[in-house]
């Protein structure tokens, strides 16, 4: 499903398994996840019709959605307006098709940026991509707090040292 959903990770796709609520017509688990409005039930009806027609006849029952072939790559884009498009995510498909895949490889660990030779592990963009923006912020604030504590602690010790020297020199 193409996502305009607030949880979508890109403008080209919805979150994983978002279709299940529409397939079963059940939005009670998290109404905010699926949005509100008449479009939601209309879309659910479309998805259910496509699934049941396919189960009964072996075809989805849409004349605009042709049988898949590698030339055109006809794809049904299910959204508030459902349309059939040829190869709608061609750029993304080309990027992923260039990656080697043998059924079990690459794994998620193989796809992390640090496994690629020459990845600058100290680059802030790589760090944020690996641990996420929230944890990056928490770590940065914690590091600043430690540095501030060390600064003020050293400043306090130097002040005590100067006071002790001044007292010794005056005596």
Backbone as JSON, one array per atom type, in Angstrom:
{
  "sequence": "XXXXXXXXXXXXXXXXXXXXXXXXXXXXXXXXXXXXXXXXXXXXXXXXXXXXXXXXXXXXXXXXXXXXXXXXXXXXXXXXXXXXXXXXXXXXXXXXXXXXXXXXXXXXXXXXXXXXXXXXXXXXXXXXXXXXXXXXXXXXXXXXXXXXXXXXXXXXXXXXXXXXXXXXXXX",
  "N": [[0.84, -1.17, 0.0], [0.52, 2.15, -0.79], [1.7, 4.78, 1.08], [0.15, 7.42, 2.77], [0.1, 7.51, 5.24], [0.73, 8.34, 8.62], [2.7, 6.84, 9.79], [4.26, 5.85, 7.8], [7.34, 4.98, 6.25], [8.46, 6.1, 4.04], [7.59, 8.25, 1.27], [6.68, 6.53, -0.61], [5.74, 4.14, 0.34], [3.76, 2.27, 2.73], [3.72, 1.46, 6.27], [4.96, -1.73, 7.41], [2.74, -4.43, 7.07], [0.42, -2.9, 7.15], [-1.72, -3.41, 5.59], [-3.27, -5.39, 6.77], [-5.32, -4.51, 8.54], [-7.09, -3.43, 6.69], [-7.67, -5.64, 5.09], [-9.06, -7.3, 6.86], [-10.93, -5.57, 7.79], [-10.77, -4.38, 10.28], [-10.17, -1.95, 12.49], [-9.83, -1.38, 15.1], [-7.71, -1.89, 16.81], [-5.76, 0.13, 16.72], [-6.9, 3.0, 16.08], [-5.81, 5.49, 15.31], [-3.63, 4.77, 13.81], [-4.63, 3.91, 11.36], [-6.03, 6.07, 10.48], [-8.98, 8.13, 9.95], [-12.35, 8.38, 8.75], [-14.59, 8.11, 5.89], [-13.25, 7.09, 3.7], [-11.58, 5.09, 4.66], [-13.18, 2.81, 5.24], [-14.22, 2.4, 2.68], [-11.89, 1.83, 1.24], [-11.13, -0.49, 2.6], [-13.22, -2.17, 1.82], [-12.64, -2.36, -0.93], [-10.16, -3.68, -0.89], [-10.9, -6.08, 0.34], [-12.71, -7.05, -1.6], [-10.97, -7.45, -3.77], [-9.27, -9.46, -2.7], [-11.09, -11.59, -2.08], [-12.24, -12.05, -4.6], [-9.98, -12.87, -6.01], [-9.41, -15.2, -4.56], [-11.63, -16.76, -5.23], [-11.66, -16.87, -8.08], [-9.08, -16.77, -9.11], [-8.13, -14.56, -10.32], [-7.76, -11.01, -9.82], [-9.99, -9.54, -10.49], [-9.94, -7.03, -11.64], [-9.87, -5.1, -14.45], [-8.05, -3.19, -15.23], [-5.67, -3.87, -14.08], [-3.15, -5.67, -15.11], [-1.81, -8.98, -15.8], [1.21, -9.84, -14.15], [4.35, -9.01, -15.59], [7.81, -8.99, -16.56], [8.5, -6.92, -18.22], [6.66, -4.65, -18.22], [5.9, -4.61, -15.56], [3.32, -4.43, -14.13], [1.52, -3.02, -11.46], [-0.63, -2.97, -8.67], [-1.59, -0.17, -7.07], [-2.57, 0.5, -4.01], [-4.45, 2.78, -2.44], [-5.94, 5.82, -1.18], [-7.17, 6.38, -3.55], [-7.35, 3.8, -5.69], [-5.17, 2.52, -8.06], [-3.84, 1.13, -11.13], [-0.51, 0.81, -11.98], [2.43, 0.98, -14.0], [5.41, -0.37, -13.0], [5.83, 1.29, -10.52], [7.69, 1.92, -8.52], [10.27, 2.07, -9.66], [12.93, 3.1, -9.42], [13.65, 2.47, -6.74], [13.4, -0.32, -6.87], [15.43, -0.92, -8.7], [17.71, -0.22, -7.26], [17.63, -2.1, -5.1], [17.68, -4.45, -6.58], [20.23, -4.54, -7.46], [21.68, -5.43, -5.33], [23.36, -8.25, -3.97], [21.67, -11.31, -3.49], [21.01, -14.29, -1.94], [18.92, -15.84, -1.01], [19.17, -16.19, 1.77], [21.05, -14.36, 2.35], [21.74, -10.94, 1.7], [21.77, -10.49, 5.25], [20.09, -8.58, 7.82], [22.16, -7.58, 9.39], [24.19, -7.59, 7.54], [23.48, -5.5, 5.95], [23.89, -3.18, 7.33], [25.4, 0.05, 7.61], [28.08, 0.0, 8.58], [29.24, -2.34, 7.73], [30.18, -2.05, 5.22], [33.07, -1.55, 3.34], [35.1, 1.21, 3.97], [33.16, 2.86, 5.05], [32.53, 5.75, 6.84], [32.69, 5.53, 10.11], [32.64, 7.49, 12.06], [31.14, 9.54, 11.08], [28.5, 11.73, 11.65], [25.99, 11.31, 10.41], [25.99, 8.59, 9.81], [26.12, 7.52, 12.36], [23.7, 8.43, 13.48], [21.96, 7.1, 11.76], [22.41, 4.48, 12.52], [21.83, 4.25, 15.33], [19.6, 5.77, 15.74], [17.66, 8.82, 15.9], [16.56, 9.65, 18.39], [17.98, 8.26, 20.44], [20.49, 9.2, 19.78], [20.24, 11.89, 20.45], [19.78, 11.65, 23.24], [22.23, 10.53, 24.06], [23.99, 12.56, 23.25], [23.13, 14.74, 24.86], [23.62, 13.63, 27.37], [26.41, 13.33, 27.25], [27.16, 16.03, 27.05], [26.27, 16.88, 29.57], [28.01, 15.43, 31.24], [30.46, 16.55, 30.46], [30.01, 19.22, 31.2], [29.73, 18.87, 33.97], [32.31, 17.94, 34.59], [33.81, 20.22, 33.85], [32.83, 22.2, 35.67], [33.48, 20.92, 38.07], [36.31, 20.77, 37.97], [36.83, 23.49, 37.86], [35.88, 24.25, 40.39], [37.69, 22.84, 42.03], [40.09, 24.12, 41.3], [39.55, 26.69, 42.23], [39.38, 26.22, 45.01], [41.99, 25.46, 45.43], [43.39, 27.81, 44.79], [42.39, 29.43, 46.81], [43.38, 28.09, 49.06], [46.15, 28.41, 48.67], [46.34, 31.19, 48.76], [45.63, 31.61, 51.42], [47.72, 30.27, 52.72], [49.89, 31.79, 51.84], [49.31, 34.22, 53.02], [49.62, 33.69, 55.67]],
  "CA": [[0.0, 0.0, 0.0], [1.26, 3.39, -0.85], [1.3, 5.41, 2.33], [0.06, 8.79, 3.22], [-0.07, 7.21, 6.65], [1.73, 9.05, 9.42], [3.76, 5.93, 10.18], [5.0, 5.4, 6.62], [8.77, 5.29, 6.29], [8.8, 6.87, 2.86], [6.36, 8.63, 0.58], [6.33, 5.51, -1.59], [5.22, 2.91, 0.93], [3.21, 2.33, 4.07], [4.43, 0.59, 7.19], [4.82, -3.17, 7.24], [1.5, -5.09, 7.46], [-0.69, -1.97, 7.27], [-2.85, -3.95, 4.83], [-4.07, -6.35, 7.53], [-6.54, -3.86, 9.01], [-7.99, -3.26, 5.54], [-8.1, -6.97, 4.65], [-10.03, -7.85, 7.8], [-11.9, -4.54, 8.15], [-10.68, -4.18, 11.72], [-9.31, -0.81, 12.78], [-9.99, -1.07, 16.53], [-6.44, -2.04, 17.55], [-5.15, 1.45, 16.8], [-7.6, 3.83, 15.1], [-4.93, 6.55, 14.81], [-2.72, 4.17, 12.84], [-5.29, 3.8, 10.07], [-6.74, 7.29, 10.13], [-10.43, 8.1, 10.11], [-13.1, 8.86, 7.59], [-15.29, 7.13, 5.05], [-12.3, 6.48, 2.78], [-11.0, 3.91, 5.28], [-14.08, 1.67, 5.02], [-14.3, 2.19, 1.24], [-10.65, 1.15, 0.87], [-11.21, -1.84, 3.15], [-14.11, -2.92, 0.93], [-11.92, -2.63, -2.18], [-9.14, -4.7, -0.61], [-11.61, -7.34, 0.57], [-13.23, -7.52, -2.89], [-9.83, -7.97, -4.55], [-8.8, -10.71, -2.1], [-12.08, -12.66, -2.23], [-12.35, -12.37, -6.02], [-8.79, -13.65, -6.35], [-9.55, -16.53, -3.96], [-12.68, -17.49, -5.96], [-11.47, -17.01, -9.53], [-7.68, -16.8, -9.5], [-7.79, -13.23, -10.83], [-8.23, -10.01, -8.86], [-11.25, -8.93, -10.91], [-9.74, -5.66, -12.11], [-9.41, -5.14, -15.84], [-6.92, -2.27, -15.42], [-4.47, -4.46, -13.49], [-2.77, -6.78, -15.98], [-0.95, -10.01, -15.21], [2.57, -9.33, -14.0], [5.42, -9.42, -16.51], [9.02, -8.24, -16.24], [8.64, -5.75, -19.09], [5.89, -3.5, -17.72], [5.76, -4.73, -14.1], [2.08, -3.81, -13.67], [1.38, -3.08, -10.01], [-1.82, -2.33, -8.14], [-1.25, 0.76, -6.0], [-3.76, 0.61, -3.18], [-4.37, 4.03, -1.69], [-7.3, 6.38, -1.14], [-7.61, 6.09, -4.92], [-6.61, 2.62, -6.12], [-4.85, 2.57, -9.49], [-2.83, 0.21, -11.64], [0.61, 1.56, -12.56], [3.56, 0.17, -14.45], [6.68, -0.19, -12.3], [5.75, 2.57, -9.82], [8.87, 2.17, -7.68], [11.37, 1.52, -10.46], [14.24, 3.47, -8.89], [13.92, 1.67, -5.55], [13.58, -1.7, -7.31], [16.74, -1.04, -9.34], [18.72, -0.19, -6.2], [17.64, -3.36, -4.39], [18.03, -5.56, -7.47], [21.69, -4.55, -7.62], [22.28, -6.08, -4.16], [23.38, -9.71, -4.09], [20.74, -11.98, -2.58], [21.05, -15.72, -2.18], [17.87, -16.51, -0.25], [19.36, -15.86, 3.18], [22.02, -13.27, 2.43], [22.28, -10.36, 2.91], [20.93, -10.36, 6.43], [20.01, -7.2, 8.29], [23.49, -7.17, 9.83], [25.0, -7.35, 6.35], [23.06, -4.27, 5.3], [24.21, -2.0, 8.12], [26.46, 0.83, 6.94], [29.44, -0.27, 9.04], [29.8, -3.54, 7.11], [30.73, -1.7, 3.93], [34.43, -1.04, 3.42], [35.23, 2.64, 3.74], [32.11, 3.65, 5.68], [33.1, 6.56, 7.92], [31.92, 5.25, 11.31], [32.57, 8.69, 12.88], [30.24, 10.48, 10.43], [27.25, 11.84, 12.44], [24.85, 10.75, 9.68], [26.05, 7.14, 9.97], [25.79, 7.23, 13.76], [22.26, 8.64, 13.64], [21.27, 6.04, 11.03], [22.56, 3.22, 13.24], [21.2, 4.19, 16.65], [18.35, 6.51, 15.75], [17.78, 10.21, 16.34], [16.21, 9.83, 19.81], [19.12, 7.83, 21.25], [21.59, 10.11, 19.5], [19.99, 13.08, 21.27], [20.0, 11.28, 24.64], [23.67, 10.36, 24.26], [24.63, 13.88, 23.13], [22.81, 15.52, 26.06], [24.36, 13.02, 28.49], [27.82, 13.69, 27.1], [27.28, 17.44, 27.42], [26.13, 16.97, 31.03], [29.27, 14.95, 31.84], [31.49, 17.56, 30.2], [29.72, 20.38, 32.05], [30.08, 18.48, 35.34], [33.77, 17.92, 34.7], [34.27, 21.6, 33.8], [32.54, 22.89, 36.94], [34.24, 20.25, 39.12], [37.7, 21.23, 37.87], [36.81, 24.92, 38.23], [35.74, 24.31, 41.85], [38.95, 22.41, 42.63], [41.08, 25.18, 41.11], [39.2, 27.79, 43.12], [39.79, 25.81, 46.37], [43.46, 25.45, 45.45], [43.83, 29.2, 44.88], [42.04, 29.92, 48.14], [44.33, 27.49, 50.01], [47.46, 29.07, 48.45], [46.25, 32.55, 49.27], [45.61, 31.5, 52.87], [49.06, 29.87, 53.12], [50.78, 32.91, 51.57], [48.99, 35.3, 53.96], [50.01, 33.3, 57.02]],
  "C": [[0.88, 1.23, 0.0], [0.79, 4.24, 0.31], [1.24, 6.91, 2.34], [-0.14, 8.71, 4.74], [1.04, 7.88, 7.44], [2.88, 8.14, 9.84], [4.6, 5.44, 9.01], [6.45, 5.84, 6.68], [9.23, 6.07, 5.08], [7.52, 7.26, 2.16], [5.88, 7.55, -0.38], [5.71, 4.27, -0.96], [4.66, 3.16, 2.32], [3.99, 1.42, 4.97], [4.09, -0.88, 6.96], [3.48, -3.63, 7.82], [0.34, -4.12, 7.67], [-1.93, -2.52, 6.55], [-3.76, -4.84, 5.66], [-5.37, -5.74, 8.05], [-7.56, -3.71, 7.9], [-8.51, -4.61, 5.04], [-9.21, -7.49, 5.55], [-11.08, -6.82, 8.24], [-11.91, -4.23, 9.63], [-9.67, -3.08, 12.01], [-9.3, -0.48, 14.27], [-8.69, -1.15, 17.31], [-5.77, -0.69, 17.74], [-5.79, 2.35, 15.75], [-6.72, 4.94, 14.52], [-3.99, 6.04, 13.72], [-3.32, 4.17, 11.45], [-6.0, 5.07, 9.64], [-8.24, 7.12, 10.33], [-11.08, 8.55, 8.82], [-13.69, 7.73, 6.78], [-14.34, 6.43, 4.1], [-11.74, 5.17, 3.32], [-11.87, 2.67, 5.04], [-14.22, 1.37, 3.52], [-13.06, 1.43, 0.76], [-10.65, -0.29, 1.38], [-12.1, -2.72, 2.27], [-13.42, -3.28, -0.38], [-10.9, -3.76, -1.97], [-9.8, -6.06, -0.41], [-12.17, -7.91, -0.73], [-12.11, -8.12, -3.74], [-9.39, -9.33, -4.02], [-9.81, -11.84, -2.32], [-12.27, -13.04, -3.69], [-11.16, -13.21, -6.47], [-8.9, -15.07, -5.81], [-10.57, -17.38, -4.74], [-12.28, -17.83, -7.38], [-10.02, -17.15, -9.97], [-7.23, -15.51, -10.17], [-8.36, -12.19, -9.88], [-9.53, -9.31, -9.27], [-11.14, -7.48, -11.32], [-9.18, -5.72, -13.52], [-8.22, -4.22, -16.08], [-5.61, -2.83, -14.88], [-4.14, -5.74, -14.26], [-1.91, -7.8, -15.23], [0.49, -9.52, -15.22], [3.5, -9.89, -15.08], [6.62, -8.52, -16.24], [9.22, -7.01, -17.11], [7.96, -4.52, -18.5], [5.81, -3.45, -16.2], [4.48, -4.05, -13.6], [1.85, -4.08, -12.19], [0.1, -2.38, -9.6], [-1.4, -1.47, -6.96], [-2.53, 1.02, -5.22], [-3.59, 1.81, -2.26], [-5.79, 4.56, -1.58], [-7.96, 6.27, -2.5], [-6.74, 4.93, -5.4], [-6.42, 2.65, -7.63], [-3.86, 1.48, -9.85], [-1.77, 1.04, -12.34], [1.69, 0.59, -13.0], [4.83, 0.59, -13.71], [6.74, 1.11, -11.49], [6.97, 2.91, -8.96], [10.14, 1.68, -8.4], [12.74, 1.88, -9.91], [14.61, 2.64, -7.68], [14.19, 0.21, -5.93], [14.96, -1.9, -7.91], [17.86, -1.04, -8.3], [18.8, -1.55, -5.5], [18.01, -4.54, -5.3], [19.52, -5.64, -7.71], [22.39, -5.24, -6.45], [22.28, -7.59, -4.37], [22.41, -10.32, -3.08], [20.71, -13.45, -2.92], [20.0, -16.48, -1.39], [17.96, -16.21, 1.23], [20.34, -14.71, 3.37], [21.62, -12.2, 1.44], [21.26, -10.36, 4.04], [20.89, -8.9, 6.83], [21.39, -6.7, 8.74], [24.4, -6.87, 8.65], [24.68, -6.02, 5.7], [23.34, -3.02, 6.12], [25.39, -1.27, 7.5], [27.88, 0.45, 7.35], [30.04, -1.52, 8.41], [30.41, -3.24, 5.76], [32.1, -1.07, 4.11], [34.44, 0.46, 3.12], [34.13, 3.48, 4.34], [32.72, 4.44, 6.84], [32.28, 6.4, 9.2], [31.75, 6.48, 12.2], [31.66, 9.77, 12.27], [28.93, 10.54, 11.21], [26.04, 11.23, 11.73], [24.81, 9.23, 9.81], [25.65, 6.76, 11.39], [24.3, 7.36, 13.98], [21.49, 7.53, 12.93], [21.32, 4.72, 11.8], [21.79, 3.18, 14.55], [19.93, 5.01, 16.75], [18.5, 7.89, 16.33], [17.48, 10.42, 17.82], [17.4, 9.45, 20.69], [20.34, 8.7, 20.99], [21.46, 11.37, 20.35], [20.26, 12.79, 22.74], [21.49, 11.17, 24.93], [24.38, 11.71, 24.2], [24.37, 14.73, 24.37], [23.55, 14.96, 27.27], [25.84, 13.37, 28.44], [28.06, 15.14, 27.47], [27.17, 17.63, 28.93], [27.4, 16.51, 31.73], [30.37, 15.98, 31.65], [31.27, 18.8, 31.07], [30.07, 20.08, 33.5], [31.58, 18.47, 35.55], [34.33, 19.34, 34.71], [34.06, 22.3, 35.15], [33.27, 22.24, 38.11], [35.69, 20.71, 39.14], [37.79, 22.69, 38.28], [36.73, 25.07, 39.75], [37.04, 23.9, 42.54], [40.04, 23.47, 42.48], [40.82, 26.36, 42.04], [39.62, 27.47, 44.56], [41.31, 25.85, 46.5], [44.0, 26.87, 45.57], [43.55, 29.78, 46.26], [43.03, 29.37, 49.19], [45.71, 28.12, 49.86], [47.45, 30.49, 49.01], [46.28, 32.57, 50.79], [47.0, 31.18, 53.4], [50.03, 31.04, 52.94], [50.55, 34.05, 52.58], [49.47, 34.96, 55.36], [51.47, 33.33, 57.27]]
}
